[in-house]
Amino acid sequence: MPTDPDAHELLVGYFAERAAGFPAAQGEYRPTFPVDAAFTPPAGVFLLVEQTDASGPATPVGCGGVRRIEPGPDGAVRYEVKHLWLRPAARGGGEGRRLLVELERRAAGFGADEIVLDTNASLEAAGGLYRSSGYVSVEPYNDNPNADLWLRKPVG
């Protein structure tokens, strides 16, 4: 759940990084902590990425969730990816892609017809991950003040 201590700590790191790098021309970054109900199956799920090494227990290094939102214009069952983030030291090894694939798998299992997400063009690596995973630009489906790019991918 997003309110679990490890998840909350990761979200604090995510929001701090986003605020520090948010384009000044777009104003101030406005974080919104997710609520558990939106990420409780079958409404959604919130996952943590953990890394282990030989010297100790698993350490949470990333997070992300998927939640059901209002149907698409064509009535499609729509799930939205939220807060996909890895600590900087955990990036570059494919964990972000594996997390995205697992979130997509879970959304499909919940009955999604399509998956959407909003992001910011300043997040070039994230945009590259999403586009290389089959997401395409769509018209805005929400009024997130932190976003300037909306993407969609059909399930299946």
C-alpha positions as CSV (number, residue, x, y, z in Angstrom):
1,M,0.0,0.0,0.0
2,P,1.2,3.5,-0.7
3,T,0.9,4.4,3.0
4,D,3.2,1.6,4.2
5,P,6.4,3.1,5.6
6,D,8.7,1.8,2.8
7,A,6.4,3.0,0.1
8,H,5.9,6.4,1.8
9,E,9.6,6.9,2.1
10,L,10.1,6.1,-1.7
11,L,7.2,8.5,-2.6
12,V,8.9,11.3,-0.5
13,G,12.1,10.7,-2.5
14,Y,10.1,10.7,-5.8
15,F,8.3,13.9,-5.0
16,A,11.5,15.6,-3.8
17,E,13.3,14.7,-7.0
18,R,10.4,15.9,-9.1
19,A,10.2,19.2,-7.3
20,A,13.9,19.8,-7.6
21,G,13.9,19.2,-11.4
22,F,10.5,20.6,-12.3
23,P,10.6,23.1,-15.2
24,A,10.4,26.6,-13.7
25,A,8.3,27.8,-16.6
26,Q,5.5,25.4,-15.5
27,G,5.3,26.8,-12.0
28,E,5.7,24.8,-8.8
29,Y,5.5,21.1,-8.6
30,R,2.4,19.9,-6.6
31,P,2.8,16.5,-5.1
32,T,-0.3,14.4,-4.3
33,F,0.2,11.3,-2.1
34,P,-1.8,8.3,-3.3
35,V,-4.5,6.8,-1.1
36,D,-4.6,3.1,-0.3
37,A,-8.2,2.6,-1.6
38,A,-7.2,3.5,-5.2
39,F,-4.4,0.9,-5.1
40,T,-6.3,-2.0,-3.5
41,P,-7.1,-4.9,-5.9
42,P,-9.1,-4.9,-8.1
43,A,-9.1,-1.1,-8.1
44,G,-5.4,-1.2,-8.5
45,V,-2.1,-2.2,-6.9
46,F,1.0,-0.4,-5.6
47,L,4.3,-2.3,-5.9
48,L,7.8,-1.9,-4.5
49,V,11.0,-2.9,-6.2
50,E,13.6,-4.4,-3.9
51,Q,17.3,-5.1,-4.4
52,T,19.2,-7.6,-2.4
53,D,22.9,-8.2,-2.0
54,A,24.9,-10.9,-0.2
55,S,25.5,-8.7,2.8
56,G,22.0,-8.0,4.0
57,P,18.2,-7.9,3.6
58,A,16.3,-6.6,0.6
59,T,16.2,-2.8,0.3
60,P,13.3,-1.0,-1.3
61,V,14.7,1.0,-4.3
62,G,11.6,1.8,-6.3
63,C,7.8,1.9,-6.6
64,G,4.9,2.3,-8.9
65,G,1.2,1.7,-9.0
66,V,-1.7,1.2,-11.4
67,R,-5.2,2.3,-10.6
68,R,-8.6,2.2,-12.3
69,I,-9.9,5.5,-13.5
70,E,-12.9,6.7,-15.5
71,P,-13.5,4.8,-18.7
72,G,-12.0,6.2,-21.9
73,P,-14.1,8.1,-24.5
74,D,-15.1,4.8,-26.2
75,G,-16.1,3.2,-22.8
76,A,-12.8,1.3,-22.5
77,V,-11.8,0.0,-19.1
78,R,-8.9,2.3,-18.3
79,Y,-6.1,1.9,-15.7
80,E,-3.5,4.6,-15.0
81,V,0.2,4.1,-14.1
82,K,1.2,6.3,-11.2
83,H,4.4,7.2,-9.4
84,L,6.8,4.9,-11.3
85,W,10.2,5.8,-9.8
86,L,13.5,4.3,-8.9
87,R,16.2,5.7,-6.6
88,P,19.0,7.0,-8.8
89,A,21.4,4.3,-7.8
90,A,18.9,1.6,-9.0
91,R,18.5,3.0,-12.5
92,G,19.9,1.7,-15.7
93,G,19.6,-2.0,-14.9
94,G,16.1,-2.6,-16.4
95,E,14.2,-2.5,-13.1
96,G,12.0,0.4,-14.3
97,R,11.0,-1.6,-17.4
98,R,10.3,-4.8,-15.4
99,L,8.1,-2.8,-13.0
100,L,6.2,-1.2,-15.9
101,V,5.6,-4.6,-17.4
102,E,4.4,-6.0,-14.1
103,L,2.0,-3.1,-13.6
104,E,0.7,-3.6,-17.1
105,R,0.2,-7.3,-16.4
106,R,-1.7,-6.6,-13.2
107,A,-3.9,-4.0,-15.0
108,A,-4.7,-6.6,-17.7
109,G,-5.6,-9.1,-14.9
110,F,-8.0,-6.5,-13.4
111,G,-9.7,-6.2,-16.8
112,A,-8.1,-3.2,-18.4
113,D,-8.7,-2.5,-22.1
114,E,-6.1,0.3,-22.1
115,I,-3.4,1.8,-19.8
116,V,-2.7,5.5,-19.7
117,L,-0.3,7.7,-17.9
118,D,0.6,11.3,-17.6
119,T,4.2,12.6,-17.3
120,N,6.3,15.6,-18.0
121,A,8.4,16.0,-21.2
122,S,11.4,17.0,-18.9
123,L,11.5,13.4,-17.8
124,E,13.3,12.2,-20.9
125,A,14.3,8.8,-19.6
126,A,10.8,8.0,-18.5
127,G,9.4,9.2,-21.8
128,G,11.8,7.0,-23.6
129,L,10.8,4.0,-21.5
130,Y,7.1,4.6,-22.1
131,R,7.5,5.1,-25.9
132,S,9.7,2.1,-26.3
133,S,7.1,0.1,-24.4
134,G,4.4,1.0,-26.9
135,Y,2.8,4.1,-25.4
136,V,1.6,6.8,-27.8
137,S,0.6,10.4,-27.2
138,V,-3.1,11.2,-26.6
139,E,-5.1,14.2,-25.7
140,P,-5.0,15.1,-22.0
141,Y,-7.4,12.9,-20.0
142,N,-7.0,14.8,-16.7
143,D,-6.0,18.2,-15.4
144,N,-2.7,17.2,-13.6
145,P,-0.8,20.5,-13.3
146,N,2.5,18.6,-13.2
147,A,1.9,16.9,-16.6
148,D,2.4,18.1,-20.1
149,L,2.4,14.8,-21.8
150,W,-0.3,12.1,-21.8
151,L,0.2,8.6,-23.2
152,R,-1.9,5.5,-23.9
153,K,-1.3,1.8,-24.6
154,P,-3.9,-0.8,-25.5
155,V,-3.8,-4.0,-23.5
156,G,-3.3,-7.1,-25.4
